[in-house]
């Protein structure tokens, strides 16, 4: 299980937490089980897939510029799939290499497998003979939380 989805009191998605954290929220009575795994329990609680907060949390900041760049965010945005070959990805590749002025931005980074990242090296995809299968985008909060 990749984590438990935390929903606001109005059922809007907030973020994901570990199963341990979700159970702590249930014990402290700040959340209730919204959706659970059938026929599985942790003590008196069903194993949650999603919990709903009992009080509304104001999230005005989420509607601003969007999430900040992060390696985990790039991997989540691309579904942990290599942008060059489509295989499982574990690294982040800079389309314009950092040595040539490329920055850590959503539009300059993609998820890549170790082989493709090594093959590309310190070159652009065209120079390395690689073709991007996906176009990098700036994600929204909702798209990152849903994964």
N, C-alpha and C positions, 0 to 999 in steps of 0.2 A: 504494500500500500504506500502510495507516494505522499501521504499526509491527509489531514482532515481539513475540509473546507470550512472556513469560519464565515458565517453569514451575519450581516447586521440585523437589527431587530425588524427592519423593513424588508428583509430577505435579499438585500443587495450583497454581492460577494465582497469580502474584505481582503482575505489572504488565506494562506494554508499554514497549518501548524502540525507538529508531530502528534502522533497518537497519545503519547505521554502528556503533552501539553493540553490536549483536548480533554483528557480525563481529569487533569487538574482543574480545568475550567468548570467541568461538571460538578466536581466535588465542592468547589468554592461557590457553586450555584450562581455563576455569572452567565452561564449558557445552558441550553437544553439540547437534547438530541433532536435533530431535524430529520436526518436520514441515517439508517443503521444497516450494518451487515446482518443478513438474516441468520438467526440461530447461533450467534456468537456473542458472548458476554465477557466483560471484565468486571468481576465482582458483581455488584448490583446493576451496573450500567451495560446496555447493549454496546457493541463495538461501533463507534460512530464513523460515518463517511462524511457527514456534514453536521455542524452544530450551529445553533442560532443564538446570538446574544440576547439577553433579556432586556437590556437597555440599549437605546439607539446611540451609536457613536458617530459624531460629526466628522465627515471626511472631505471637507471642502478642498484640502490640499491635493486630493487625488485628481481633481479636475483641472489642474494647472498644466504645466508643460509635459507631463507624462513621467514615466519612471526614468531614473538615472541609469546610465549605461553600466552594465556589469557582465562578467563572464557567464555567471549563472543565468542572467537574463537573456543573453544571446543564445545559449544552449536551449533554454526553454522556448524562446521565440521560434527557433528553427526545428523544434521537436526532436532535438538530439540526433538529427540526420545531417550527414555531410552535404554541403552545398555543391560539391563537385561530383561525387560519385553516388550519393544517396545512401551510403552505408551508415552504420552507427558512428556518431561523432562524440569525441571526448575533449577536443581542443577548440580554441577560437583562432581563426585566421584573419589577418588584416588584408583586405583587398589591395589597398595601396600600402606596401610595407612601411613599418614605423621608421625604418632607416631612410626612407624617401619622403618623410613628412606625413605619413599616414597617422591618424589619431585614433584613440579609442572612442569611436562614435558608433551609433546604431547602423548608419549607412555605410560604414567602412569595415565592418566585421561580420563574419559568418561563422557558423559552426562547421568544423571540418574533422575528418578522421585523421589519425596520425600519419597514415601513408600519404594522403593528398597534401596535408600541410607540409610534410617533409619534402615531397616532390616539388611543390610550389616554391618553397624556400624563401629567398629574399627577392622574389620577382613578382610582377603582376600576373594575373591569370593568363592573359594573352601571351606573355613572354614564356610562361611555363607550359603552354599548350593545353590549358584547362579552361573549361566553360562553366560558368555559374549556372546551376539549374534553377536557382531561385534568386529573386531580386530582394536585397535586404530592405527592410522597412523599419520605421520607428513604431514600436508596439504601444498599445494602450494598456492601462492598468487592467482592464477587464480581460484582455487577451492573455496577459501573463498569469493572472490568477486562475483562469479557466484550465490551464495545463496541469 
